[in-house]
Amino acid sequence: MIKRLFWLIVGFALGIGSSWAVTRRLRRIVQRLGPGDLVDRWTDNVRSAVSEGRTAMRTREVELNSGFDRATGQ
């Protein structure tokens, strides 16, 4: 019974250790091979999309308000 418990614990330890090592190695590879300015480009793209959306929103609001007569409500 003690042998089985020992090998069960060794198996768990090896599984956890190997999973940790593989994850660590993959993260290093991704950081090394990934473009360094990926976050900067993504941030710039999001900011430009938000800016473009706000501009379109304001333009559409002006269009809608120009066709709206406040006196009649139509």
mmCIF file of the N, C-alpha and C atoms, coordinates in Angstrom:
data_MODEL
# 
_entry.id   MODEL 
# 
loop_
_atom_site.group_PDB 
_atom_site.id 
_atom_site.type_symbol 
_atom_site.label_atom_id 
_atom_site.label_alt_id 
_atom_site.label_comp_id 
_atom_site.label_asym_id 
_atom_site.label_entity_id 
_atom_site.label_seq_id 
_atom_site.pdbx_PDB_ins_code 
_atom_site.Cartn_x 
_atom_site.Cartn_y 
_atom_site.Cartn_z 
_atom_site.occupancy 
_atom_site.B_iso_or_equiv 
_atom_site.pdbx_formal_charge 
_atom_site.auth_seq_id 
_atom_site.auth_comp_id 
_atom_site.auth_asym_id 
_atom_site.auth_atom_id 
_atom_site.pdbx_PDB_model_num 
ATOM 1   N N  . MET A 1 1  ? 0.822   -1.191 0.000   1.00 0.00 ? 1  MET A N  1 
ATOM 2   C CA . MET A 1 1  ? 0.000   0.000  0.000   1.00 0.00 ? 1  MET A CA 1 
ATOM 3   C C  . MET A 1 1  ? 0.871   1.261  0.000   1.00 0.00 ? 1  MET A C  1 
ATOM 4   N N  . ILE A 1 2  ? 1.949   1.241  0.764   1.00 0.00 ? 2  ILE A N  1 
ATOM 5   C CA . ILE A 1 2  ? 2.846   2.385  0.842   1.00 0.00 ? 2  ILE A CA 1 
ATOM 6   C C  . ILE A 1 2  ? 3.498   2.633  -0.513  1.00 0.00 ? 2  ILE A C  1 
ATOM 7   N N  . LYS A 1 3  ? 3.871   1.550  -1.229  1.00 0.00 ? 3  LYS A N  1 
ATOM 8   C CA . LYS A 1 3  ? 4.493   1.692  -2.545  1.00 0.00 ? 3  LYS A CA 1 
ATOM 9   C C  . LYS A 1 3  ? 3.533   2.390  -3.515  1.00 0.00 ? 3  LYS A C  1 
ATOM 10  N N  . ARG A 1 4  ? 2.299   1.990  -3.497  1.00 0.00 ? 4  ARG A N  1 
ATOM 11  C CA . ARG A 1 4  ? 1.313   2.585  -4.396  1.00 0.00 ? 4  ARG A CA 1 
ATOM 12  C C  . ARG A 1 4  ? 1.119   4.067  -4.099  1.00 0.00 ? 4  ARG A C  1 
ATOM 13  N N  . LEU A 1 5  ? 1.031   4.410  -2.838  1.00 0.00 ? 5  LEU A N  1 
ATOM 14  C CA . LEU A 1 5  ? 0.888   5.808  -2.450  1.00 0.00 ? 5  LEU A CA 1 
ATOM 15  C C  . LEU A 1 5  ? 2.116   6.607  -2.866  1.00 0.00 ? 5  LEU A C  1 
ATOM 16  N N  . PHE A 1 6  ? 3.303   6.026  -2.681  1.00 0.00 ? 6  PHE A N  1 
ATOM 17  C CA . PHE A 1 6  ? 4.543   6.689  -3.074  1.00 0.00 ? 6  PHE A CA 1 
ATOM 18  C C  . PHE A 1 6  ? 4.544   6.975  -4.574  1.00 0.00 ? 6  PHE A C  1 
ATOM 19  N N  . TRP A 1 7  ? 4.229   5.964  -5.382  1.00 0.00 ? 7  TRP A N  1 
ATOM 20  C CA . TRP A 1 7  ? 4.258   6.154  -6.834  1.00 0.00 ? 7  TRP A CA 1 
ATOM 21  C C  . TRP A 1 7  ? 3.134   7.069  -7.313  1.00 0.00 ? 7  TRP A C  1 
ATOM 22  N N  . LEU A 1 8  ? 2.023   7.072  -6.616  1.00 0.00 ? 8  LEU A N  1 
ATOM 23  C CA . LEU A 1 8  ? 0.954   8.006  -6.942  1.00 0.00 ? 8  LEU A CA 1 
ATOM 24  C C  . LEU A 1 8  ? 1.424   9.442  -6.729  1.00 0.00 ? 8  LEU A C  1 
ATOM 25  N N  . ILE A 1 9  ? 2.073   9.689  -5.610  1.00 0.00 ? 9  ILE A N  1 
ATOM 26  C CA . ILE A 1 9  ? 2.585   11.032 -5.312  1.00 0.00 ? 9  ILE A CA 1 
ATOM 27  C C  . ILE A 1 9  ? 3.674   11.417 -6.309  1.00 0.00 ? 9  ILE A C  1 
ATOM 28  N N  . VAL A 1 10 ? 4.563   10.477 -6.638  1.00 0.00 ? 10 VAL A N  1 
ATOM 29  C CA . VAL A 1 10 ? 5.618   10.753 -7.624  1.00 0.00 ? 10 VAL A CA 1 
ATOM 30  C C  . VAL A 1 10 ? 4.988   11.078 -8.974  1.00 0.00 ? 10 VAL A C  1 
ATOM 31  N N  . GLY A 1 11 ? 3.977   10.357 -9.360  1.00 0.00 ? 11 GLY A N  1 
ATOM 32  C CA . GLY A 1 11 ? 3.291   10.621 -10.631 1.00 0.00 ? 11 GLY A CA 1 
ATOM 33  C C  . GLY A 1 11 ? 2.654   12.002 -10.667 1.00 0.00 ? 11 GLY A C  1 
ATOM 34  N N  . PHE A 1 12 ? 1.980   12.370 -9.586  1.00 0.00 ? 12 PHE A N  1 
ATOM 35  C CA . PHE A 1 12 ? 1.395   13.714 -9.507  1.00 0.00 ? 12 PHE A CA 1 
ATOM 36  C C  . PHE A 1 12 ? 2.468   14.782 -9.603  1.00 0.00 ? 12 PHE A C  1 
ATOM 37  N N  . ALA A 1 13 ? 3.557   14.586 -8.870  1.00 0.00 ? 13 ALA A N  1 
ATOM 38  C CA . ALA A 1 13 ? 4.639   15.572 -8.871  1.00 0.00 ? 13 ALA A CA 1 
ATOM 39  C C  . ALA A 1 13 ? 5.250   15.715 -10.265 1.00 0.00 ? 13 ALA A C  1 
ATOM 40  N N  . LEU A 1 14 ? 5.489   14.607 -10.934 1.00 0.00 ? 14 LEU A N  1 
ATOM 41  C CA . LEU A 1 14 ? 6.037   14.666 -12.291 1.00 0.00 ? 14 LEU A CA 1 
ATOM 42  C C  . LEU A 1 14 ? 5.060   15.323 -13.263 1.00 0.00 ? 14 LEU A C  1 
ATOM 43  N N  . GLY A 1 15 ? 3.796   15.034 -13.131 1.00 0.00 ? 15 GLY A N  1 
ATOM 44  C CA . GLY A 1 15 ? 2.794   15.654 -14.006 1.00 0.00 ? 15 GLY A CA 1 
ATOM 45  C C  . GLY A 1 15 ? 2.715   17.151 -13.807 1.00 0.00 ? 15 GLY A C  1 
ATOM 46  N N  . ILE A 1 16 ? 2.683   17.581 -12.571 1.00 0.00 ? 16 ILE A N  1 
ATOM 47  C CA . ILE A 1 16 ? 2.617   19.014 -12.287 1.00 0.00 ? 16 ILE A CA 1 
ATOM 48  C C  . ILE A 1 16 ? 3.902   19.702 -12.733 1.00 0.00 ? 16 ILE A C  1 
ATOM 49  N N  . GLY A 1 17 ? 5.045   19.083 -12.429 1.00 0.00 ? 17 GLY A N  1 
ATOM 50  C CA . GLY A 1 17 ? 6.335   19.664 -12.805 1.00 0.00 ? 17 GLY A CA 1 
ATOM 51  C C  . GLY A 1 17 ? 6.503   19.776 -14.300 1.00 0.00 ? 17 GLY A C  1 
ATOM 52  N N  . SER A 1 18 ? 6.127   18.746 -15.029 1.00 0.00 ? 18 SER A N  1 
ATOM 53  C CA . SER A 1 18 ? 6.278   18.800 -16.483 1.00 0.00 ? 18 SER A CA 1 
ATOM 54  C C  . SER A 1 18 ? 5.306   19.796 -17.100 1.00 0.00 ? 18 SER A C  1 
ATOM 55  N N  . SER A 1 19 ? 4.108   19.896 -16.572 1.00 0.00 ? 19 SER A N  1 
ATOM 56  C CA . SER A 1 19 ? 3.153   20.894 -17.084 1.00 0.00 ? 19 SER A CA 1 
ATOM 57  C C  . SER A 1 19 ? 3.671   22.308 -16.853 1.00 0.00 ? 19 SER A C  1 
ATOM 58  N N  . TRP A 1 20 ? 4.218   22.547 -15.696 1.00 0.00 ? 20 TRP A N  1 
ATOM 59  C CA . TRP A 1 20 ? 4.771   23.861 -15.379 1.00 0.00 ? 20 TRP A CA 1 
ATOM 60  C C  . TRP A 1 20 ? 5.941   24.191 -16.302 1.00 0.00 ? 20 TRP A C  1 
ATOM 61  N N  . ALA A 1 21 ? 6.842   23.211 -16.534 1.00 0.00 ? 21 ALA A N  1 
ATOM 62  C CA . ALA A 1 21 ? 8.014   23.426 -17.379 1.00 0.00 ? 21 ALA A CA 1 
ATOM 63  C C  . ALA A 1 21 ? 7.608   23.705 -18.827 1.00 0.00 ? 21 ALA A C  1 
ATOM 64  N N  . VAL A 1 22 ? 6.656   22.948 -19.332 1.00 0.00 ? 22 VAL A N  1 
ATOM 65  C CA . VAL A 1 22 ? 6.210   23.153 -20.712 1.00 0.00 ? 22 VAL A CA 1 
ATOM 66  C C  . VAL A 1 22 ? 5.546   24.517 -20.858 1.00 0.00 ? 22 VAL A C  1 
ATOM 67  N N  . THR A 1 23 ? 4.715   24.896 -19.911 1.00 0.00 ? 23 THR A N  1 
ATOM 68  C CA . THR A 1 23 ? 4.053   26.198 -19.961 1.00 0.00 ? 23 THR A CA 1 
ATOM 69  C C  . THR A 1 23 ? 5.081   27.320 -19.926 1.00 0.00 ? 23 THR A C  1 
ATOM 70  N N  . ARG A 1 24 ? 6.063   27.192 -19.071 1.00 0.00 ? 24 ARG A N  1 
ATOM 71  C CA . ARG A 1 24 ? 7.105   28.215 -18.954 1.00 0.00 ? 24 ARG A CA 1 
ATOM 72  C C  . ARG A 1 24 ? 7.905   28.331 -20.251 1.00 0.00 ? 24 ARG A C  1 
ATOM 73  N N  . ARG A 1 25 ? 8.260   27.201 -20.834 1.00 0.00 ? 25 ARG A N  1 
ATOM 74  C CA . ARG A 1 25 ? 9.024   27.204 -22.083 1.00 0.00 ? 25 ARG A CA 1 
ATOM 75  C C  . ARG A 1 25 ? 8.207   27.815 -23.221 1.00 0.00 ? 25 ARG A C  1 
ATOM 76  N N  . LEU A 1 26 ? 6.927   27.475 -23.314 1.00 0.00 ? 26 LEU A N  1 
ATOM 77  C CA . LEU A 1 26 ? 6.079   28.033 -24.371 1.00 0.00 ? 26 LEU A CA 1 
ATOM 78  C C  . LEU A 1 26 ? 5.921   29.539 -24.222 1.00 0.00 ? 26 LEU A C  1 
ATOM 79  N N  . ARG A 1 27 ? 5.783   30.027 -23.002 1.00 0.00 ? 27 ARG A N  1 
ATOM 80  C CA . ARG A 1 27 ? 5.671   31.471 -22.795 1.00 0.00 ? 27 ARG A CA 1 
ATOM 81  C C  . ARG A 1 27 ? 6.936   32.187 -23.240 1.00 0.00 ? 27 ARG A C  1 
ATOM 82  N N  . ARG A 1 28 ? 8.086   31.593 -22.946 1.00 0.00 ? 28 ARG A N  1 
ATOM 83  C CA . ARG A 1 28 ? 9.352   32.197 -23.387 1.00 0.00 ? 28 ARG A CA 1 
ATOM 84  C C  . ARG A 1 28 ? 9.436   32.236 -24.908 1.00 0.00 ? 28 ARG A C  1 
ATOM 85  N N  . ILE A 1 29 ? 9.031   31.161 -25.566 1.00 0.00 ? 29 ILE A N  1 
ATOM 86  C CA . ILE A 1 29 ? 9.084   31.104 -27.024 1.00 0.00 ? 29 ILE A CA 1 
ATOM 87  C C  . ILE A 1 29 ? 8.149   32.144 -27.631 1.00 0.00 ? 29 ILE A C  1 
ATOM 88  N N  . VAL A 1 30 ? 6.959   32.263 -27.081 1.00 0.00 ? 30 VAL A N  1 
ATOM 89  C CA . VAL A 1 30 ? 6.001   33.236 -27.597 1.00 0.00 ? 30 VAL A CA 1 
ATOM 90  C C  . VAL A 1 30 ? 6.534   34.655 -27.425 1.00 0.00 ? 30 VAL A C  1 
ATOM 91  N N  . GLN A 1 31 ? 7.126   34.951 -26.281 1.00 0.00 ? 31 GLN A N  1 
ATOM 92  C CA . GLN A 1 31 ? 7.683   36.283 -26.062 1.00 0.00 ? 31 GLN A CA 1 
ATOM 93  C C  . GLN A 1 31 ? 8.847   36.556 -27.006 1.00 0.00 ? 31 GLN A C  1 
ATOM 94  N N  . ARG A 1 32 ? 9.658   35.551 -27.266 1.00 0.00 ? 32 ARG A N  1 
ATOM 95  C CA . ARG A 1 32 ? 10.814  35.729 -28.127 1.00 0.00 ? 32 ARG A CA 1 
ATOM 96  C C  . ARG A 1 32 ? 10.409  35.885 -29.592 1.00 0.00 ? 32 ARG A C  1 
ATOM 97  N N  . LEU A 1 33 ? 9.442   35.106 -30.046 1.00 0.00 ? 33 LEU A N  1 
ATOM 98  C CA . LEU A 1 33 ? 9.054   35.121 -31.454 1.00 0.00 ? 33 LEU A CA 1 
ATOM 99  C C  . LEU A 1 33 ? 7.973   36.150 -31.774 1.00 0.00 ? 33 LEU A C  1 
ATOM 100 N N  . GLY A 1 34 ? 7.214   36.554 -30.784 1.00 0.00 ? 34 GLY A N  1 
ATOM 101 C CA . GLY A 1 34 ? 6.142   37.518 -31.014 1.00 0.00 ? 34 GLY A CA 1 
ATOM 102 C C  . GLY A 1 34 ? 6.705   38.903 -31.271 1.00 0.00 ? 34 GLY A C  1 
ATOM 103 N N  . PRO A 1 35 ? 6.009   39.698 -32.041 1.00 0.00 ? 35 PRO A N  1 
ATOM 104 C CA . PRO A 1 35 ? 6.489   41.058 -32.312 1.00 0.00 ? 35 PRO A CA 1 
ATOM 105 C C  . PRO A 1 35 ? 6.491   41.890 -31.036 1.00 0.00 ? 35 PRO A C  1 
ATOM 106 N N  . GLY A 1 36 ? 7.532   42.661 -30.876 1.00 0.00 ? 36 GLY A N  1 
ATOM 107 C CA . GLY A 1 36 ? 7.677   43.469 -29.673 1.00 0.00 ? 36 GLY A CA 1 
ATOM 108 C C  . GLY A 1 36 ? 6.669   44.581 -29.561 1.00 0.00 ? 36 GLY A C  1 
ATOM 109 N N  . ASP A 1 37 ? 6.216   45.081 -30.684 1.00 0.00 ? 37 ASP A N  1 
ATOM 110 C CA . ASP A 1 37 ? 5.302   46.224 -30.647 1.00 0.00 ? 37 ASP A CA 1 
ATOM 111 C C  . ASP A 1 37 ? 3.846   45.797 -30.859 1.00 0.00 ? 37 ASP A C  1 
ATOM 112 N N  . LEU A 1 38 ? 3.535   44.555 -30.609 1.00 0.00 ? 38 LEU A N  1 
ATOM 113 C CA . LEU A 1 38 ? 2.174   44.059 -30.811 1.00 0.00 ? 38 LEU A CA 1 
ATOM 114 C C  . LEU A 1 38 ? 1.174   44.823 -29.950 1.00 0.00 ? 38 LEU A C  1 
ATOM 115 N N  . VAL A 1 39 ? 1.496   45.042 -28.705 1.00 0.00 ? 39 VAL A N  1 
ATOM 116 C CA . VAL A 1 39 ? 0.586   45.751 -27.803 1.00 0.00 ? 39 VAL A CA 1 
ATOM 117 C C  . VAL A 1 39 ? 0.405   47.198 -28.270 1.00 0.00 ? 39 VAL A C  1 
ATOM 118 N N  . ASP A 1 40 ? 1.502   47.822 -28.684 1.00 0.00 ? 40 ASP A N  1 
ATOM 119 C CA . ASP A 1 40 ? 1.411   49.198 -29.165 1.00 0.00 ? 40 ASP A CA 1 
ATOM 120 C C  . ASP A 1 40 ? 0.517   49.300 -30.403 1.00 0.00 ? 40 ASP A C  1 
ATOM 121 N N  . ARG A 1 41 ? 0.701   48.371 -31.340 1.00 0.00 ? 41 ARG A N  1 
ATOM 122 C CA . ARG A 1 41 ? -0.130  48.396 -32.553 1.00 0.00 ? 41 ARG A CA 1 
ATOM 123 C C  . ARG A 1 41 ? -1.596  48.140 -32.207 1.00 0.00 ? 41 ARG A C  1 
ATOM 124 N N  . TRP A 1 42 ? -1.848  47.192 -31.314 1.00 0.00 ? 42 TRP A N  1 
ATOM 125 C CA . TRP A 1 42 ? -3.219  46.875 -30.930 1.00 0.00 ? 42 TRP A CA 1 
ATOM 126 C C  . TRP A 1 42 ? -3.860  48.078 -30.255 1.00 0.00 ? 42 TRP A C  1 
ATOM 127 N N  . THR A 1 43 ? -3.112  48.728 -29.377 1.00 0.00 ? 43 THR A N  1 
ATOM 128 C CA . THR A 1 43 ? -3.626  49.906 -28.673 1.00 0.00 ? 43 THR A CA 1 
ATOM 129 C C  . THR A 1 43 ? -3.939  51.016 -29.664 1.00 0.00 ? 43 THR A C  1 
ATOM 130 N N  . ASP A 1 44 ? -3.046  51.239 -30.614 1.00 0.00 ? 44 ASP A N  1 
ATOM 131 C CA . ASP A 1 44 ? -3.282  52.275 -31.626 1.00 0.00 ? 44 ASP A CA 1 
ATOM 132 C C  . ASP A 1 44 ? -4.514  51.949 -32.468 1.00 0.00 ? 44 ASP A C  1 
ATOM 133 N N  . ASN A 1 45 ? -4.678  50.687 -32.833 1.00 0.00 ? 45 ASN A N  1 
ATOM 134 C CA . ASN A 1 45 ? -5.840  50.286 -33.630 1.00 0.00 ? 45 ASN A CA 1 
ATOM 135 C C  . ASN A 1 45 ? -7.139  50.503 -32.867 1.00 0.00 ? 45 ASN A C  1 
ATOM 136 N N  . VAL A 1 46 ? -7.154  50.157 -31.598 1.00 0.00 ? 46 VAL A N  1 
ATOM 137 C CA . VAL A 1 46 ? -8.363  50.339 -30.788 1.00 0.00 ? 46 VAL A CA 1 
ATOM 138 C C  . VAL A 1 46 ? -8.673  51.824 -30.633 1.00 0.00 ? 46 VAL A C  1 
ATOM 139 N N  . ARG A 1 47 ? -7.655  52.609 -30.358 1.00 0.00 ? 47 ARG A N  1 
ATOM 140 C CA . ARG A 1 47 ? -7.877  54.056 -30.211 1.00 0.00 ? 47 ARG A CA 1 
ATOM 141 C C  . ARG A 1 47 ? -8.399  54.674 -31.493 1.00 0.00 ? 47 ARG A C  1 
ATOM 142 N N  . SER A 1 48 ? -7.845  54.291 -32.639 1.00 0.00 ? 48 SER A N  1 
ATOM 143 C CA . SER A 1 48 ? -8.321  54.857 -33.899 1.00 0.00 ? 48 SER A CA 1 
ATOM 144 C C  . SER A 1 48 ? -9.746  54.400 -34.209 1.00 0.00 ? 48 SER A C  1 
ATOM 145 N N  . ALA A 1 49 ? -10.082 53.157 -33.863 1.00 0.00 ? 49 ALA A N  1 
ATOM 146 C CA . ALA A 1 49 ? -11.446 52.668 -34.092 1.00 0.00 ? 49 ALA A CA 1 
ATOM 147 C C  . ALA A 1 49 ? -12.440 53.432 -33.220 1.00 0.00 ? 49 ALA A C  1 
ATOM 148 N N  . VAL A 1 50 ? -12.074 53.677 -31.953 1.00 0.00 ? 50 VAL A N  1 
ATOM 149 C CA . VAL A 1 50 ? -12.954 54.431 -31.058 1.00 0.00 ? 50 VAL A CA 1 
ATOM 150 C C  . VAL A 1 50 ? -13.116 55.859 -31.571 1.00 0.00 ? 50 VAL A C  1 
ATOM 151 N N  . SER A 1 51 ? -12.024 56.458 -31.997 1.00 0.00 ? 51 SER A N  1 
ATOM 152 C CA . SER A 1 51 ? -12.081 57.817 -32.526 1.00 0.00 ? 51 SER A CA 1 
ATOM 153 C C  . SER A 1 51 ? -12.958 57.884 -33.769 1.00 0.00 ? 51 SER A C  1 
ATOM 154 N N  . GLU A 1 52 ? -12.799 56.923 -34.661 1.00 0.00 ? 52 GLU A N  1 
ATOM 155 C CA . GLU A 1 52 ? -13.612 56.882 -35.876 1.00 0.00 ? 52 GLU A CA 1 
ATOM 156 C C  . GLU A 1 52 ? -15.090 56.685 -35.534 1.00 0.00 ? 52 GLU A C  1 
ATOM 157 N N  . GLY A 1 53 ? -15.365 55.838 -34.555 1.00 0.00 ? 53 GLY A N  1 
ATOM 158 C CA . GLY A 1 53 ? -16.748 55.612 -34.141 1.00 0.00 ? 53 GLY A CA 1 
ATOM 159 C C  . GLY A 1 53 ? -17.370 56.859 -33.542 1.00 0.00 ? 53 GLY A C  1 
ATOM 160 N N  . ARG A 1 54 ? -16.613 57.592 -32.747 1.00 0.00 ? 54 ARG A N  1 
ATOM 161 C CA . ARG A 1 54 ? -17.130 58.827 -32.156 1.00 0.00 ? 54 ARG A CA 1 
ATOM 162 C C  . ARG A 1 54 ? -17.407 59.877 -33.232 1.00 0.00 ? 54 ARG A C  1 
ATOM 163 N N  . THR A 1 55 ? -16.516 59.954 -34.204 1.00 0.00 ? 55 THR A N  1 
ATOM 164 C CA . THR A 1 55 ? -16.714 60.907 -35.297 1.00 0.00 ? 55 THR A CA 1 
ATOM 165 C C  . THR A 1 55 ? -17.974 60.557 -36.080 1.00 0.00 ? 55 THR A C  1 
ATOM 166 N N  . ALA A 1 56 ? -18.148 59.288 -36.389 1.00 0.00 ? 56 ALA A N  1 
ATOM 167 C CA . ALA A 1 56 ? -19.345 58.853 -37.115 1.00 0.00 ? 56 ALA A CA 1 
ATOM 168 C C  . ALA A 1 56 ? -20.602 59.117 -36.297 1.00 0.00 ? 56 ALA A C  1 
ATOM 169 N N  . MET A 1 57 ? -20.518 58.916 -34.979 1.00 0.00 ? 57 MET A N  1 
ATOM 170 C CA . MET A 1 57 ? -21.659 59.151 -34.104 1.00 0.00 ? 57 MET A CA 1 
ATOM 171 C C  . MET A 1 57 ? -22.049 60.631 -34.122 1.00 0.00 ? 57 MET A C  1 
ATOM 172 N N  . ARG A 1 58 ? -21.058 61.501 -34.030 1.00 0.00 ? 58 ARG A N  1 
ATOM 173 C CA . ARG A 1 58 ? -21.343 62.941 -34.031 1.00 0.00 ? 58 ARG A CA 1 
ATOM 174 C C  . ARG A 1 58 ? -21.922 63.390 -35.367 1.00 0.00 ? 58 ARG A C  1 
ATOM 175 N N  . THR A 1 59 ? -21.382 62.848 -36.454 1.00 0.00 ? 59 THR A N  1 
ATOM 176 C CA . THR A 1 59 ? -21.897 63.187 -37.784 1.00 0.00 ? 59 THR A CA 1 
ATOM 177 C C  . THR A 1 59 ? -23.346 62.756 -37.920 1.00 0.00 ? 59 THR A C  1 
ATOM 178 N N  . ARG A 1 60 ? -23.643 61.558 -37.488 1.00 0.00 ? 60 ARG A N  1 
ATOM 179 C CA . ARG A 1 60 ? -25.026 61.056 -37.579 1.00 0.00 ? 60 ARG A CA 1 
ATOM 180 C C  . ARG A 1 60 ? -25.953 61.856 -36.677 1.00 0.00 ? 60 ARG A C  1 
ATOM 181 N N  . GLU A 1 61 ? -25.468 62.266 -35.512 1.00 0.00 ? 61 GLU A N  1 
ATOM 182 C CA . GLU A 1 61 ? -26.292 63.067 -34.606 1.00 0.00 ? 61 GLU A CA 1 
ATOM 183 C C  . GLU A 1 61 ? -26.632 64.408 -35.240 1.00 0.00 ? 61 GLU A C  1 
ATOM 184 N N  . VAL A 1 62 ? -25.670 65.022 -35.906 1.00 0.00 ? 62 VAL A N  1 
ATOM 185 C CA . VAL A 1 62 ? -25.933 66.297 -36.594 1.00 0.00 ? 62 VAL A CA 1 
ATOM 186 C C  . VAL A 1 62 ? -26.949 66.082 -37.703 1.00 0.00 ? 62 VAL A C  1 
ATOM 187 N N  . GLU A 1 63 ? -26.820 64.996 -38.455 1.00 0.00 ? 63 GLU A N  1 
ATOM 188 C CA . GLU A 1 63 ? -27.776 64.699 -39.527 1.00 0.00 ? 63 GLU A CA 1 
ATOM 189 C C  . GLU A 1 63 ? -29.190 64.528 -38.961 1.00 0.00 ? 63 GLU A C  1 
ATOM 190 N N  . LEU A 1 64 ? -29.301 63.793 -37.869 1.00 0.00 ? 64 LEU A N  1 
ATOM 191 C CA . LEU A 1 64 ? -30.616 63.559 -37.280 1.00 0.00 ? 64 LEU A CA 1 
ATOM 192 C C  . LEU A 1 64 ? -31.204 64.846 -36.708 1.00 0.00 ? 64 LEU A C  1 
ATOM 193 N N  . ASN A 1 65 ? -30.372 65.657 -36.059 1.00 0.00 ? 65 ASN A N  1 
ATOM 194 C CA . ASN A 1 65 ? -30.866 66.898 -35.476 1.00 0.00 ? 65 ASN A CA 1 
ATOM 195 C C  . ASN A 1 65 ? -31.231 67.927 -36.543 1.00 0.00 ? 65 ASN A C  1 
ATOM 196 N N  . SER A 1 66 ? -30.582 67.883 -37.690 1.00 0.00 ? 66 SER A N  1 
ATOM 197 C CA . SER A 1 66 ? -30.913 68.847 -38.737 1.00 0.00 ? 66 SER A CA 1 
ATOM 198 C C  . SER A 1 66 ? -32.285 68.567 -39.344 1.00 0.00 ? 66 SER A C  1 
ATOM 199 N N  . GLY A 1 67 ? -32.717 67.325 -39.324 1.00 0.00 ? 67 GLY A N  1 
ATOM 200 C CA . GLY A 1 67 ? -34.021 66.975 -39.855 1.00 0.00 ? 67 GLY A CA 1 
ATOM 201 C C  . GLY A 1 67 ? -35.116 67.032 -38.809 1.00 0.00 ? 67 GLY A C  1 
ATOM 202 N N  . PHE A 1 68 ? -34.811 67.419 -37.611 1.00 0.00 ? 68 PHE A N  1 
ATOM 203 C CA . PHE A 1 68 ? -35.771 67.435 -36.518 1.00 0.00 ? 68 PHE A CA 1 
ATOM 204 C C  . PHE A 1 68 ? -36.172 68.881 -36.224 1.00 0.00 ? 68 PHE A C  1 
ATOM 205 N N  . ASP A 1 69 ? -37.450 69.154 -36.329 1.00 0.00 ? 69 ASP A N  1 
ATOM 206 C CA . ASP A 1 69 ? -37.968 70.494 -36.043 1.00 0.00 ? 69 ASP A CA 1 
ATOM 207 C C  . ASP A 1 69 ? -38.415 70.528 -34.593 1.00 0.00 ? 69 ASP A C  1 
ATOM 208 N N  . ARG A 1 70 ? -37.758 71.329 -33.783 1.00 0.00 ? 70 ARG A N  1 
ATOM 209 C CA . ARG A 1 70 ? -38.065 71.366 -32.343 1.00 0.00 ? 70 ARG A CA 1 
ATOM 210 C C  . ARG A 1 70 ? -39.457 71.940 -32.076 1.00 0.00 ? 70 ARG A C  1 
ATOM 211 N N  . ALA A 1 71 ? -39.914 72.813 -32.910 1.00 0.00 ? 71 ALA A N  1 
ATOM 212 C CA . ALA A 1 71 ? -41.199 73.452 -32.654 1.00 0.00 ? 71 ALA A CA 1 
ATOM 213 C C  . ALA A 1 71 ? -42.356 72.446 -32.811 1.00 0.00 ? 71 ALA A C  1 
ATOM 214 N N  . THR A 1 72 ? -42.289 71.631 -33.861 1.00 0.00 ? 72 THR A N  1 
ATOM 215 C CA . THR A 1 72 ? -43.367 70.676 -34.110 1.00 0.00 ? 72 THR A CA 1 
ATOM 216 C C  . THR A 1 72 ? -43.080 69.319 -33.495 1.00 0.00 ? 72 THR A C  1 
ATOM 217 N N  . GLY A 1 73 ? -41.830 69.045 -33.170 1.00 0.00 ? 73 GLY A N  1 
ATOM 218 C CA . GLY A 1 73 ? -41.493 67.743 -32.616 1.00 0.00 ? 73 GLY A CA 1 
ATOM 219 C C  . GLY A 1 73 ? -41.342 66.686 -33.663 1.00 0.00 ? 73 GLY A C  1 
ATOM 220 N N  . GLN A 1 74 ? -41.258 67.087 -34.922 1.00 0.00 ? 74 GLN A N  1 
ATOM 221 C CA . GLN A 1 74 ? -41.109 66.120 -36.022 1.00 0.00 ? 74 GLN A CA 1 
ATOM 222 C C  . GLN A 1 74 ? -39.955 66.499 -36.909 1.00 0.00 ? 74 GLN A C  1 
# 
